[in-house]
Amino acid sequence: MIVRDVILRDGSALRLRSPRPEDEEAIRAFFEALTFESRYLRFHGAGRSDLISRDYANADGDARVPLLAHLGDRVVAVAGYDRLNEPDAAEVAFAVSEDQQGRGLATSMLQQLADVAATRGITRFDAEVMGENRPMLHVFGNAGFGVRRGSTGGIVHLALDLRPTVTLAERIDDRTHAATVASLRALLSPASIAVVGASAREGSVGGAIFRGIVEGGYRGVATPVHPDRGVVGSTRAVASLGDLEEPAELAVVAVAAGEVLGVAREAAAAGVRALLVVSTGFADTDEPEGVAREEALLAEVRAHGLRLVGPNALGVVNTDPSLRLQALIGRVPLRAGGLGLSSQSGALGLALLGHAAARRMGVSSFLALGNRADVSTNDVLEHFADDDRTTVVAFYVESFGNPRRFSQVARRVSRRKPILAVKGSRPRDDGAAPGRLRIANALTDAALTEALFAQAGVLRVESTQTLFDAAELLERQPLPAGRCLGIVTNSGGLGTVAADAAAARGLSLAKVADTTRERLAAALPHADRLGNPIDLGVRAGTADERLAVEALLDDDGVDAVLVVHVGLGGDDPEERLAALEDAVAGGEAKKPVVACVVGGDGRLPERETRRVPNYRFPEAAVRALAIAADRRAWLGRRLGQSPALDGFDAAAAQEVAARAGEGWLDGDGTVALLAAAGLTLAEPGGEETAVAVLIGAVNDAEFGPVVGVAPGGGLGWAGPIPGDAAFRLAPLTDVDAEELVERPPAVRAALAADTYDMAALRDVILRLGALADAVPELAEAELDPVLVSAAGVTLGGARIRLAAPPARDRAKTW
């Protein structure tokens, strides 16, 4: 049974599935409801809807693969392919109800059929379309596949190349992004809201949410919904969603878990576009009944094209002054700003909002996703990508529903906006175990997260405090051009603390130019020290501090400036910070300036608006600067591409795996599989100096194929990896291969000399990554030792285990 959830051009989400025998009458009703013109174009004449309905309802799912799309109880689209005698080709056809055309449904069904076909060895779809059927010709021509066309007698013959290309991937990504953003408008920018379960009863969650919406200044129409028709927040409730004068775009659902499904049906019938379900008692219980209840809820919203946040969600916020939406469990003072927040944990999400308020940071939007039955972190990232009000993205995540899609979306968003993440750790069920290769045992949750975030440009932080420390800097200051820091202080001890913190975070003290020293000596004759850190002494005034900062900002060798000042002798830290703000605001800021300006009593001076981030301790300021420098470094890296690998034969590799079956490959099988990837085993020999490297691959149950590099040799096939391992998700780019070699300290140090053939080493990494991506049965593999010398590389040993690919049945396709 094929089940695929798709997102359409208008933002609706629908479920596609394989038909069953009992669907025959519904399929026939669909065809018979088409206009004469549509039937004529579909069947190239009158056609027998009873025959095709029977064939589709009883398809074997191999020679014939159909898909149905439902809207409520009605079939609204039917698509399918039939295999041809040519083993890698099939004929494809579509029909869509007239009232559903123009939404991108046919394109989505074509894409899903192509995806299914590709997993079954089909590389070409043939189609015959009547010349006047321009909408269907448009679907085939614009889907992104390579198309060959011919025509005879008014019939256009099309051949679609289903093999993946960059153009196809970009076209699919563009469509998915636009549709996802459109689908979230009813959640984040609704013109009208209904709160189901809102009553005047003390302790009513729905009542509290409704009052929060109204008191938050919501600019749209908000209505409480409750059977008793009571008054909530001075507004008379209606008994049901169907009683609303106009459909609500968003329905907030705060009723008992057993009542939610009924509310969802009522919402769909009433024309609601999205649901925010705060009710608990679903998959959050980890009980079979709760899981089944959540699956039924998702099936219901999919059947009607709705989007769903939750269940077990905390709420959503959009501070846009034209909307002012605050649909939350709990109250937090909010201000508008550029920080986009998302959290899988409701309680932590509320804490994030509170922390933002305490630090006077403005929020653009916020979503607490709960169980993520539908709307996920990936969806939220798509929204933040297009939201002009969001300048920095920050989120808390515990797990990834679709890590590979997350990587794709986050990489695109990161190129435009910084993404900060706190990742909750969790134990992995497939941890270190006897019989597994070392590379597989080294693939911890932390290692996988590092690989995912590093490729996507996501800045992982260790705590929520660090998240806000970094967000303040990234929102208010430019990025440093490098990692050279200049420090200005009124305390030699604090300057030393800041310098030590910088060294620990990979920042260096800038070498101050002679001209800068001369300028400082002339302007600040009473300073205690004019090196770096610049120690102005306890008697230095505000003007002295400003002069020192301006001098460092003018120095080309300084990438960022940190001011560390503790209030001594009764001076006013508020005045100091204000002066620093004025100095930075006085011209075009090209370098970041951060501060640690603290009163003698340990308090931070309060300011309503801040341009210069101010931290309580130097270590926090340095940590934020290091994160900003990491972002600059990621932005400065090449995008990378997947290079052509001469001699790589994916079909041959798949054939070797199919013949071998499951288990450890023997010597001949190992040689054959590696040969298909263009790799050759050779026994180590000779006297030439070489460095031993381990290159491995693991097909992770959640993340898919992952490639790792670590120090090699010396321990045979047992024991831990000697040193750190670095991982990247396959398929790899040439930049990924470079980073895999640079990341493990021991490997980087061993290969530091220019005499080693690094290109040959990267080629082996890319080939193993391509092999892991092309052969889903490759469960784990290690090449060790891979001996790297000036003359090239020698593969001294290899072990490979094949197994049935992990089940990754995700109905959601975006």
C-alpha positions, 0 to 999 in steps of 0.5 A, a space after each residue: 500500500 502506497 501512502 503519500 501526503 503532498 502539499 499543493 500549490 494553494 497550500 492544501 495538504 492531501 493524501 494520495 494512496 493506492 486503491 483497494 477493491 472496495 474503491 471501484 465504485 468511487 473511482 467509477 463515480 469519479 470518471 463518470 462525473 467528469 465533463 464530456 470534454 475531460 473524458 474525451 481528453 483522458 480516454 482519447 474518445 468515449 472510453 469505458 470508465 467501468 473497465 478502467 475503474 475495475 483495473 485500477 481498483 484491482 491493480 497488483 501494485 507492480 505491473 500497474 501502479 495507480 494512486 487516488 486523491 480524495 477530498 473528503 469521501 470523494 475521489 478527485 484525481 486518479 493517476 497511474 502507470 502501467 509497465 511496458 515490455 521494455 523493462 525500464 519503461 512504463 506508460 503514465 496517465 492522469 485525470 483530475 476533477 474540473 473543480 480541482 484543476 490548477 492546484 498542482 495536483 496532477 504535478 504532485 501525483 506525477 512526481 510521486 509516481 515517478 518516485 515510486 517507479 524509480 525505486 522499481 528500476 523504471 527510468 522512463 515514463 511514456 505518455 500520449 496526450 491529445 494535442 488540444 489537452 494543453 493543461 496536461 501537456 503543461 504538467 508534463 513539460 514543467 514538472 522538471 523531467 527531461 522530455 522528448 516530444 513527437 506527434 502523429 495524428 493530433 497525438 503528442 507522444 512524450 518520453 519523460 526521463 525519470 533519472 534525477 537531475 539538478 534541474 528536477 531537484 530545483 524545480 521540486 524544491 521551488 514548488 515545495 517551498 512555495 506551497 509550504 509557505 502558502 499552507 502556513 498563512 492560515 496558521 500564522 496570519 489568519 484573518 479569523 480565529 475560532 477557539 473551540 472549547 473556550 468557556 467562562 469556567 475558571 481554569 478553562 484552557 480554551 477560555 484563557 487562550 481566547 482571552 489572551 488572543 483578544 487582550 493581545 490586540 488581535 486585529 482579526 475576528 476572534 470567536 469562542 465556540 462552546 455548546 453552552 453559548 456562554 460569554 467569554 471575554 465579553 464575547 458571546 460564544 457560538 455553539 459550533 463552528 458551523 454557526 459562525 457567520 463566516 468560516 474561521 481560517 484557524 480553529 484553536 482546539 482545546 477539548 478532551 482528546 476523545 472529542 478532537 476528531 469530531 471537531 476536526 470533521 466539523 472544522 472541515 465541513 465549516 471551511 476552516 483552513 488550519 487547526 491548532 490542537 492544544 489538547 493532549 492524550 495523543 502520541 504524547 502518551 506513548 500509548 497505542 490508543 493515543 497513537 491511533 487517535 493521532 493517526 486518525 486525526 491526521 488522516 481526517 485533516 489530510 482528507 480535507 486539505 487542512 494543516 495541523 499544528 499539534 496535538 499537544 501544542 502550546 500555541 503560535 505567535 505572530 507579532 506583525 503589528 497588522 495582525 498581533 496574534 498571540 494564541 498561547 497557553 500561558 501569558 508572556 509579554 511580547 515585543 515585535 522584532 526579528 527573532 523567529 522561534 520554534 520549539 518541539 517542547 511546549 514548556 521550553 518554548 514558553 521559557 524561550 519567549 519569556 527569556 526573549 522578553 526579559 532580554 528585551 529581544 523582539 520576536 517575529 513569529 513563534 510556534 510550539 509544535 507539540 507532537 508534530 503530527 503535521 507541521 514540523 520544524 522543516 515547515 517552520 523553516 520554510 516560513 522563516 525563509 520568506 518572512 522579511 520580518 525574521 532576521 535570525 532563526 532559533 529553535 529547539 529540536 529533539 528529533 528530526 522527522 525527515 533529516 534529509 529534507 531538514 538538511 536541504 531546507 536549512 542549507 537554503 535558509 542558512 545562506 540568507 539568515 543565521 539559524 541557531 539550534 539547541 538539540 536535545 540529546 537522546 539515546 540511540 537504540 542502535 548504539 555500540 553492539 558486538 559484531 558491528 564495525 567501529 565506524 557504526 559504533 562511533 555514529 552517536 546522536 551527537 555525531 549525527 547532529 554535528 554532521 547534519 548541522 555542519 552541512 546545513 550551516 546550522 549553528 548548534 549551541 549548548 544551551 538556551 542562554 547561549 542561543 540568546 547570547 548569540 541571537 543578540 549579536 547576530 541580530 544587531 551586529 555585522 559578522 566579523 571578517 575573521 577571528 582576530 579580536 581586540 579587547 578594551 578594558 578597565 581591568 587587567 584581570 578581566 582583560 586576561 579572562 577575556 583573552 583566555 576565553 577567546 583562546 578557548 573558543 578559537 579566537 586570537 588576539 589581534 596584532 595591533 598595527 604600529 600606527 594604531 599603537 601610536 594613535 593610542 599613545 598620543 590620545 591615551 597617555 595615562 593608560 596602563 597598557 596599550 597592547 592587546 588587551 588595551 588596559 585603560 586603567 580604573 581612572 579612565 573615562 568614557 571618552 577614553 574608552 570610546 577613543 580606544 574602541 574607535 582606534 581598534 575599529 579602524 585597524 585592518 588587523 582587528 575583526 571584532 572588538 570586545 569592551 570589558 568594563 566593571 563599574 568602579 569608583 562610583 562611575 555610571 555603567 549606564 553612561 558607559 554603555 550609552 557612550 559605546 552605543 553612540 560610538 557604534 551608531 555614529 558610522 557605518 558599522 562594518 565590524 561587530 562590537 560587543 560589551 561586558 559592561 557591569 555595575 559595581 554591584 554586578 548588575 547589567 545596566 538596563 536599556 530599552 533598546 540595544 545596538 551593542 549586545 551587553 553580557 554579564 561575563 566576558 566568556 559569554 561575549 566571547 562565545 557569541 563572537 565565536 559563533 558569529 565567526 563560525 557563521 562567517 566561515 561557513 558562508 565563506 565556504 564553497 557551495 560544493 557539487 557532486 563531481 562525476 566519478 569516472 568508472 562508477 557503475 551504480 547498476 553493477 553495484 546494485 546487481 552485486 548486492 542483489 546476488 549477495 543477499 544479506 550478511 557480510 560479503 566474502 572476499 570476492 563480493 567485496 572486491 566486486 562491489 568496490 570495483 563497481 564503485 571504481 575502487 581496487 583493493 591492494 595489499 599494503 607494501 613498500 617502504 614509502 611513508 604513508 598515513 593510515 586513514 579509516 573511511 566508513 559508511 553506515 545506513 542509519 535508520 533515521 538519517 540514511 547513508 552517512 560517511 565517516 572518516 577517522 584515523 586508521 590502522 593499528 587495531 584491526 577490526 575490534 575496539 574503538 576508533 583511535 581518535 575522533 571521527 567526522 561524519 557527513 550525510 551522503 550524497 557528498 559534495 567535493 566540499 563535504 569530502 574536504 571537510 571530512 578530511 579536515 575535521 578529525 584532529 588526528 587525521 588533519 595533523 597527520 596529513 598536514 604536510 603538502 606531500 600527500 595526495 589529498 585529491 586521491 583520498 577525497 576521491 575514495 571518500 566520494 566513491 564510498 559515499 556514492 556507493 552507500 547512496 546507490 545501494 540501500 542494502 549497504 548497512 555498514 562498510 569500512 575501508 581500513 587502512 586507506 594508506 595515503 602517500 605522495 603517490 596516491 592511495 592504497 586500499 589495504 582492507 575492507 569489510 562490508 555488511 549488507 542488510 535489508 534497507 531500514 524502513 523509512 515509510 514517511 507519508 509526508 513528502 515535503 
